[in-house]
Every structure is written in C-alpha cells, then in structure tokens.
Amino acid sequence: MKIIKELGQGSFGVIQLAQHKVSGKQFAIKTVNKIKLKAVELQQQRNEMEILKMDSSFAGRYLN
C-alpha cells in the first residue's frame, strides 16, 4: 500500500488516499488515535466499523 495524499481531517482522525501496490486500486484509509479518544468516542468508532462491515450500497467497506 502506498499513501498518495491526505484527503481530510475529522473529529476522530485523518482520511488518506492510498493505492494498492499490486492492483493499483485506490481506496481511503481512516487513521484514528485511540489513545486520545474518550470511552464514548471509542464506542462510536467501534459502531462505525460494524456498520462498514455490513454489505450495503449506502456505505463504504471495512477492510480488516
């Protein structure tokens, strides 16, 4: 994976555009500093990850 550029920053972290080295596919990566999160915020991030794991046309995909 190669980081191409930063796309933006939010309340919980940074979104970066990345590219898979072999396939060339591009995707977004959200990086979160869990140490700085309060318990409620950490739970919100866990909830977001569970939503992204669902198969839905309304949300992105979570890649583990």
N, C-alpha and C positions, 0 to 999 in steps of 0.2 A: 504494500500500500504506500502511496506517495501523497502527502498533503500538498494540495495545489494552492489554496488560499483560504483565508478566513472569510466566512460569509456573514457572520454577525455574532453579537453577544446578547445574552438574555439574563434573566434573573438568576438562573442556576448554572449557566456555563457558556461555553463557546461552541459555535457551529462552524465546522470547517468542510471545505470541498476536498474530497480525496479521490484518488484514481487507483484502481486495482492494477498492479504492475503487469500481470499476465494478460488479462482480458481487456484492459483499457476502459472498463466500465467506471463511470463516475458515480459517487454517492456522497451523502452528507454524513458527517460524524459529529455527534454531540458529546463534548467532554465536560464532565461535572466534577468539581472538587467536593467530594462527600464530607471531608473534614469540616468545611465551613458551613454545612447545612444543619439546620435545626431538625429535631425529630420529625416535625410535621412536614417540613420540606423534603426530607429524605423519603418519607412515605409517599409524597406526591410524585417523586421521581420513580419510585417502585411501581406506583399505579400507572404512570405513563409507559413504563417498559411493558407492563402486562397488556395494555391496550395495543401497543405496537406489535406484540406477538400475535394478536388476532389477525385472521385473514379478512381484510376489509379493503374496499376500494376507496374509503374515505381517509385512510391513514397510511403513513409510510410503513416500512417493515423494520423490525428489530432484527439485527444480525448479531448473534452472540459471539 
